[in-house]
Amino acid sequence: MNEFRSTGRTAQWVIRELGLPAIVKACLSCRSARHRPTGKFRVNANGKLLDVWMLICCEHCGRTSKIPVHERIQVRVLDRERRLRFENNDPAMVRELAVDAALASRAGYQLDWSGTCKLETAMPAGELERADTALLKVTVSFELPVPIRVERLLTAGFGLSRPVVRGMVYSGRIRLPMAIDAQARADFTLFVFTTPPPSRDPAGPVHQLGRRARDGRLVRVPGGRRRLVLLRSRPCWTDRRRSARDRRHAGGGQET
């Protein structure tokens, strides 16, 4: 089912769940390191102390292992409803803990998200080239908290190459709530200008040779060509070349 809905200038992208991530943890019986939740918990009470483990099994040999969820905690500290969910092997609780990155970090294993999701969207042809100044609002929804690089998400959703997507972000055509190199794992909204916004630089989008490139604009290089300079805090190569020449001249003047 396609989840793209358009009302005026809005669009919906959905990260569909295809399965839970594999638990990457060394197996004690074989050389495999991939495990899956069994769907069960083990709850042990020792006086007023409580231990809760999530049971997982090796994909290769089937050996069962335990992942500590709660260790040696006071019974009164654990909410009664949560304890009953453990005792009843609640599937929703199994899913919640199977995708919990904090639990993975605390228990010393990793999550393999490959093959767990797909992006569903349908951008109408020419949607990004419409001759108006209205914004296109794109809402991205996650069915599971899979970490996806924002750049990869944009290239797949818009069907554009990485250089084109980066150029649109640096020029201001695509407005993001996070960096393009960040990993998103929760719902967010982005905005797209169908036409480039007016330049804030009175000199225009093309900088003169030797100017410092601060926000990914175009700079003029020898031969009349133009090159997109990525975000960086240091000067572009023309500044470094000129600075080295100036230092050599200055050094020669001191020696004479």
C-alpha positions in Angstrom: 0.0 0.0 0.0 1.3 3.4 -0.9 1.3 5.9 1.9 1.9 9.1 -0.1 -0.9 11.6 0.5 -0.9 15.0 -1.1 -3.1 17.9 -0.1 -1.9 21.0 -1.8 1.8 21.1 -1.0 2.2 18.3 1.6 3.6 14.8 1.3 4.0 11.8 3.6 6.9 9.4 3.6 6.7 6.3 5.7 9.6 4.0 6.9 7.8 0.7 6.8 8.8 -2.1 9.2 9.8 -5.4 7.6 11.2 -7.1 10.7 13.1 -6.7 13.9 16.8 -6.1 13.9 19.2 -9.0 14.5 21.0 -9.1 17.9 24.7 -9.2 17.2 26.2 -11.2 20.1 28.8 -14.0 20.1 27.2 -17.4 20.5 28.9 -19.8 23.1 28.2 -22.9 21.0 29.0 -21.9 17.4 30.8 -19.2 15.5 27.6 -17.4 14.6 26.9 -13.9 16.2 23.3 -13.3 15.1 20.4 -13.9 17.5 16.6 -13.4 17.5 14.3 -12.9 20.4 12.4 -16.0 21.4 9.4 -14.0 22.5 9.8 -15.0 26.1 11.2 -13.5 29.3 12.5 -15.1 32.5 11.6 -13.5 35.8 13.3 -14.7 39.0 12.5 -13.4 42.5 15.0 -13.8 45.3 13.4 -12.4 48.4 12.7 -8.8 47.7 15.1 -8.7 44.7 14.0 -9.3 41.2 15.9 -10.3 38.0 14.4 -10.0 34.5 16.0 -11.4 31.3 14.9 -11.4 27.7 15.6 -14.8 26.0 17.2 -14.9 22.6 18.3 -17.8 20.4 21.2 -18.2 17.9 20.0 -18.2 14.3 22.5 -20.9 13.4 22.5 -23.5 16.2 19.4 -22.4 18.2 21.2 -22.0 21.6 19.2 -19.9 24.0 20.9 -17.0 25.8 19.8 -14.3 28.2 19.9 -10.5 28.0 19.6 -8.8 31.4 16.8 -6.2 31.4 16.6 -5.7 35.2 19.1 -7.1 37.6 18.8 -7.3 41.4 16.2 -4.6 41.7 13.7 -4.2 44.5 10.3 -5.7 43.7 8.5 -2.5 44.8 10.6 -0.5 42.3 9.3 -2.3 39.3 5.8 -1.2 38.2 3.3 -4.0 38.7 1.9 -3.6 35.2 5.3 -3.8 33.7 6.1 -6.9 35.8 3.0 -8.6 34.6 3.9 -7.9 31.0 7.2 -9.7 31.6 5.5 -12.6 33.3 3.0 -12.9 30.4 5.6 -12.6 27.7 3.9 -9.6 26.2 4.8 -9.4 22.4 4.7 -5.6 22.5 7.3 -5.6 25.3 9.5 -8.0 23.3 9.3 -5.7 20.3 10.0 -2.6 22.5 13.2 -4.2 24.0 14.3 -5.8 20.7 14.8 -2.3 19.1 16.0 -0.6 22.3 19.5 0.9 21.4 20.0 1.9 25.1 19.5 -1.7 26.2 21.9 -2.9 23.5 24.6 -0.5 24.7 24.1 -1.4 28.3 24.2 -5.1 27.7 27.1 -5.0 25.3 25.7 -6.1 22.0 24.8 -4.4 18.7 21.7 -4.3 16.5 21.9 -5.2 12.8 19.2 -3.1 11.0 19.8 -4.4 7.5 16.7 -5.5 5.8 14.4 -4.3 8.5 12.6 -1.4 6.7 11.7 0.2 3.4 10.8 3.7 2.3 7.3 4.2 0.8 6.7 7.4 -1.1 5.5 8.5 -4.5 6.7 11.9 -5.6 4.7 13.2 -8.6 6.7 13.9 -11.7 8.0 17.5 -11.8 7.0 18.2 -8.2 10.3 19.8 -7.4 10.3 21.9 -10.6 6.9 23.6 -10.2 7.0 27.3 -11.2 5.8 28.8 -7.9 7.2 29.8 -4.6 5.0 27.6 -2.4 6.8 25.3 0.1 6.6 21.5 -0.2 6.1 20.1 3.3 7.4 16.5 3.7 6.5 14.6 6.9 8.7 11.5 7.5 7.2 8.8 9.8 9.0 5.8 11.3 7.3 2.6 12.2 10.4 1.4 14.0 13.4 3.5 15.3 15.9 2.3 12.6 18.8 4.8 12.2 18.8 6.1 8.6 21.3 8.7 7.3 19.4 11.8 6.2 21.3 12.1 3.0 20.4 8.5 2.0 16.7 9.1 2.9 16.6 12.2 0.7 18.3 10.6 -2.3 15.8 7.7 -2.1 12.7 9.8 -1.6 13.4 12.4 -4.3 15.2 10.0 -6.7 18.2 12.4 -7.0 21.9 11.9 -6.8 23.9 12.7 -3.7 25.6 15.8 -5.2 22.3 17.2 -6.3 20.7 16.6 -2.9 23.7 18.2 -1.1 23.6 21.2 -3.5 19.9 21.7 -2.7 20.5 21.6 1.0 23.5 24.0 0.9 21.6 26.4 -1.3 18.6 26.5 1.0 16.1 24.7 -1.3 15.8 21.9 1.2 15.4 22.9 4.9 16.2 20.2 7.4 15.8 20.1 11.2 19.2 18.4 11.5 22.4 18.1 9.6 22.4 16.2 6.3 25.0 13.8 7.7 23.0 13.0 10.8 21.1 9.8 11.5 17.4 10.1 12.0 15.4 7.5 13.9 12.2 9.4 14.8 9.5 11.4 13.0 10.5 14.7 11.5 9.4 17.3 8.9 11.4 18.9 6.1 10.6 21.7 3.7 11.5 22.1 0.0 11.4 25.3 -2.1 10.3 24.4 -5.6 12.3 27.4 -6.8 15.6 28.6 -5.3 15.1 31.2 -2.5 16.7 34.6 -3.2 20.4 34.9 -2.4 21.3 36.7 0.8 24.6 37.7 -0.6 24.4 41.1 -2.5 27.3 40.0 -4.7 25.2 37.0 -5.9 25.7 33.2 -5.4 29.2 33.2 -7.1 32.0 34.4 -4.9 35.2 36.0 -6.2 38.4 34.1 -6.4 40.0 33.7 -3.0 36.9 34.5 -0.9 36.3 32.2 2.1 33.5 29.7 1.4 31.3 29.3 4.6 28.0 27.9 3.5 28.5 25.7 0.5 28.1 28.3 -2.2 29.8 28.3 -5.6 33.3 29.7 -6.1 34.9 30.6 -9.3 38.0 28.6 -10.2 40.6 29.0 -13.1 39.2 28.4 -16.5 35.9 30.1 -15.9 34.4 27.0 -14.3 32.4 27.0 -11.0 32.7 24.6 -8.2 30.5 23.9 -5.2 32.5 24.2 -2.0 31.1 22.2 1.0 30.6 23.6 4.4 33.9 24.2 6.2 35.5 26.7 8.5 38.8 27.0 6.8 39.5 29.0 3.6 39.2 27.3 0.2 42.3 26.2 -1.7 42.8 29.6 -3.4 43.2 31.3 0.0 45.8 28.7 1.2 47.8 29.1 -2.1 47.8 32.8 -1.8 48.7 32.7 1.9 51.7 30.5 1.2 53.0 32.8 -1.5 52.6 35.8 0.9 54.5 34.1 3.6 57.4 33.3 1.2 57.5 36.9 0.1 57.4 38.1 3.7 60.2 35.8 4.6 62.4 37.0 1.7 61.9 40.6 2.7 63.2 39.9 6.3 66.3 38.1 5.1 67.3 41.1 2.8 
